[in-house]
């Protein structure tokens, strides 16, 4: 069992110093080995990436996290292509190439185009049919550029290989939250049913227990962006209703019991949970979460509703300083 969460009274000044030293968002989060290998890959040294992914094995959540972060390195598609030329049978190289091609498309720098990125992921699937990571690459692409039917199909492909895939469930919650609902039927929006179902079917120690909070936050993003809620979370009714109280209590209780510290995307969950606790006015609970987050801030959900990452640090620091008090 992972270590228990920190007590509410742990030193606040240390957490604030850690956060203020963070110069940018690092998608590697607290995986220091991944950070080092990502920086080496950006210099064309792909052998370290090969060693890291081989050691990761079939820990699918960790593998997905590491491949997506490596795929964001400068010229990752070029270096993955070099790796594949050197080792034509490497499934890891093919997977990294496919995901890097997807991210190039999503970031507006396509080398092979959308279809080329899809073909690269399909080639990785052919080499490693049990690995959900190439399917995650396709899901990332479909979440932004694909149809709802395609997104659902790809999510099912990921889930068939790893039913509790963390990143895939977050992507699906974000996409479902964007579906329209009839006036007066917000309480029955399907993203809430999806998140509740995922949390219920997951093992007791699964971080998917926090997915209802993620769904509630993603729905806030959509409502605030379309005028259905005030743009400032602190003024939004979304955070004061019965659903917010229920999902936050359940998620925070899960964190107190399980912590989820061993999960590679744990800090993503903690950022969502701290954001929600703060905006519902639970400052003591938010303070404990800010302490555990440390320097590992994530753009989502602090950039909501406009998703401008430049506003996320300001929002995070304002919330953290309110919860923790002055340094």
ZIGI-V754307 format. One record per backbone hydrogen bond with DSSP energy under -1.0 kcal/mol. NH is the residue of the N-H (numbers start at 1). CO is the residue of the C=O. If there is no record, write none. Layout:
NH:CO
NH:CO
//
This chain:
10:7
16:12
17:13
18:14
19:15
20:16
21:17
22:19
29:26
31:28
32:30
35:31
36:32
37:33
38:34
39:35
40:36
41:37
42:38
43:40
44:41
45:40
46:44
50:46
51:47
52:48
53:49
54:50
55:51
56:52
57:53
59:56
60:58
63:59
64:60
65:61
66:62
67:63
68:64
69:65
70:66
71:67
72:69
73:70
76:73
79:75
80:76
81:77
82:78
83:79
84:80
85:81
86:82
87:83
90:87
94:90
95:91
96:92
97:93
98:94
99:95
100:96
101:97
102:98
103:99
104:100
105:101
106:102
107:103
108:105
109:104
117:113
118:114
119:115
120:116
121:117
122:118
123:119
124:120
125:121
126:122
127:123
128:124
131:128
136:132
137:133
138:134
139:135
140:136
141:137
142:138
143:139
145:141
146:142
151:147
152:148
153:149
154:150
155:151
156:152
157:153
158:154
159:155
160:156
161:158
162:158
165:162
169:165
170:166
171:167
172:168
173:169
174:170
175:171
176:172
177:173
178:175
179:176
185:182
188:185
189:186
192:189
194:190
195:191
196:192
197:193
198:194
199:195
200:196
201:197
206:203
209:206
210:207
211:208
213:210
214:210
215:211
216:212
217:213
218:214
219:215
220:216
221:217
222:218
223:219
224:220
225:221
226:222
228:223
229:223
235:232
236:233
239:236
240:237
245:241
246:242
247:243
248:244
249:245
250:246
251:247
252:248
253:249
254:250
255:251
256:252
257:253
258:254
260:258
263:260
266:263
269:265
270:266
271:267
272:268
273:269
274:270
275:271
276:272
277:273
278:274
279:275
280:276
281:278
282:277
283:281
286:282
287:283
288:284
289:285
290:286
291:287
292:288
293:289
294:290
296:293
297:295
303:299
304:301
307:303
311:308
315:311
316:312
317:313
318:314
319:315
320:316
321:317
322:318
323:319
324:320
325:321
//
